[in-house]
């Protein structure tokens, strides 16, 4: 009797990318060089200023006015994006109509369009002799060189974050839960409030947070429509650039570090809220 050959070992699944060590090493190297090092350099530069000098810079009237304008305009833009972005994602997912693919592609234009070009286009539209400005200014509503112009520019550049965050979640949402609620007699708005919205809430919060953070750091689209009037329409990122041009590196670092801290806090709060929402969803599932 001849011994039967040993069973062949199962073939390992082929991987498109190299092994874990190499891919993780490349990923961490990229994150460290491109993301972490600039952030660490900014933090170290801000730490050199000292607490007294740091708060003196931030408490200056011009700096406070720029930060206040930036936060308020970003909040206004985010409120609009939260409502419009959810509505647009709903339309793109739940309805079929001619030109749907074109409308879907148009949502990514703010990502592809240079922000300076967007600022020039918005300024031309909302100027007194522009298409929109010619209608708004006779009614006493001026956009250019006001906080409204800043909010419009911020909203234009950050609206895709909300749409693209909510859209895939709506597409993957199982319709059987909605159908079950409808068969139980739930009103359509109740179905949205009790079934759909809790499911998309984590992604929705991420989109809103990213939209706000993007608005805080917007520069190119704002400088053309805001007029950059100190104490009136001057945003914080522009003031940081002005401080650099004045060779006031401490002032620029303090303003930039403040915006960085606000953005990081927003992302941390968003991630915590998202984790809580996912845990709650897992318990109620």
C-alpha positions, 0 to 999 in steps of 0.5 A: 500500500502506498501512503496517500499524499498529505492533504494540500494546504488551503491556498492563502487568499491573494492580496491586492496590496502588500502585507500589513507591515508595509502598508501600515508603515507607508500609511503611518509615514504619510500621516506623520510627515504630511499631517502630524509634523505640520500640526506639531510644528504649529503647536511648538511655535505657539508654545514658544509664545507663552501664556501671557503673550498668547492671551494678549494676542487673542484678546486684541480687539482686531483678533477678537473681531476676526474670530467672532466673525469667523465663528458666526459666519461658519455657524450660519453657513453650517446651519444652511448646509445642515438643512440643504445638504440633508434635503439634497441627499434625500432628493438624490437617493429617493427620487429618479428624474431627468438630469439626476446624474448631472445634479449629483456631479454638480455637488462635487464642483466646490471640491474641484473648483479653486476657491479663488475662482469661487470667490470671484464668481460669487462676488460677481453674482452678488455685487450691486450690478450682478445677477443676484445683487441687482435683485437683493440690494434694491430690497436693502439686502447687501451681501458683498462686503458683509457677514452674509457674503462671508457665510455664502462663500463658506457655505459654497465650499463646505456643502458637499461634506454634508451631502456626501456624508449622508448620501451613502447611508441613505442608499444603504438603509434597509427599506423594510424598517420603513415598510414595517413602520408604515404598516403599523400606521406611522405617519411619513414624518414619524417614519422619518423622525423615528426610523430614518433620522436615527439611522443617518444621525451619526453620518449626518453629525460627521458631515455637519462637523466637517462642514463647520471645520471647513468653513473655519479654515476657508480663505480663498473664496472669502477674501474676494467677497468679504472686502476684508475690512478690519473689525468688520469683514476680516476673517481669522485666517486672513488676519493670520496671513496679514500677521505673517506679512508683518513678520509677526510670527507669534501673532500668526501662530496664535491665531492659527493655533486657536483655529486648530484647537477649535477644529480638533475640539469639534472633531472630538465632540463629533466622534464621541457623539457618533460613537454614542449614537452607534452604541445606542443603535446597537442596543436598540437593534 
